[in-house]
Amino acid sequence: HFTWPSPDIYNPYSLMNAFSEGELNAYWFGSGTPTYLIEMLRKFHVMPQQIGGRKVRRENFDAPVERMTNVTPLLYQSGYLTIKDYIPFAQLYTLDIPNQEVRLGLMNNLMQNYVPDTEPVGTLLGLMAEQLHTENMDGALRLLQTFLSTVPYTDNTDYEGHYQQVLYIIFSLLGYYVDVEVHTPRGRVDVVMRTAHTLYIIEVKLDKSADEAMEQIDLKNYPERFALCGLPIVKVGINFDSGRHTIEDWTIEG
C-alpha cells in the first residue's frame, strides 16, 4: 500500500513467475540480495521481532533514506514494510511485513546473524516441521540441540537474548505465529509460539537449569495470560550452555 486506504497491489514479478512455474514461491525476495538491509538492521540494532508492527507518522517513513536516523524509511521504501492501517485523529500509520513470502525471506537472511553457515538450516527446518506437525516439541528440541552443537562459535552467543532470537527466527521460518518478550501481569514470557493445535509458553535460561525456567513460568503464572486463547497450553523450560553453545536441557509440561 502506498496510501491508506488503497487496494492491495500484488508484485507483477511474483505473479508472472507464479503463472509461469505453476506454483507459489519466493520469487520477489529471490530477485535481489538484501545485504544493505541486513547491514542497516545491524547498524540500528533492530531485532527480528521489531521489524513489523510499527506505529509511526508519515514523516517517520516517507523520508529520504540518505538522512534516515532509523531503519523504517528503508524498510518501507524497499517493500519490506507496507501500510496496514491508519488512525486519522492520531495521524498514525501501522506498518507491517506485507506477506508470508517477505517474512520468510527476511527471517532466512537474518539467520546469518546467528548461524554463520545457514546451508544446513533448511534440513533442520524440514525435520523440525515433521516433529512439530505432531506436536512433538521434545523431538524438535532434540534436533535443535544437535544442530546448534555443530554451529561454529561466534562472539555474540553468551547472553540469553541471542538464543531467544534464534528460537524466534526458527519458529518464524516454520511458519508459526511467534512473539518474544510478551507482557503478562507478572512479567514477560521469553517466547510464545502457536501452532494450529497448541500454544507454547517458552522460558529461556543460560547456564542455569531447565527446572529453573519452568519454576519461573509457574511462579509468575504465565499461562493465566493466555487462558482464553482457545488452545491447550504447553509450558517449556529451556536451558542453554554458553560453553557448548547449544541446549543443555529442557523440560516440558502439558
Secondary structure, DSSP 8 states (H G I E B T S, - for coil): --SSS------HHHHHHHHHHTS---HHHHTS--HHHHHHHHHTT--GGGSS-EEE-HHHHSS-GGG-SSSHHHHHHTTSSEEEEEETTTTEEEEE---HHHHHHHHHHHGGGT-S--TTHHHHHHHHHHHHHTT-HHHHHHHHHHHHHTS---TT-SSHHHHHHHHHHHHHHTT-EEEEEEEETTEEEEEEEE-SS-EEEEEEEESS-HHHHHHHHHHTTGGGGGTTSSS-EEEEEEEEETTTTEEEEEEEE-
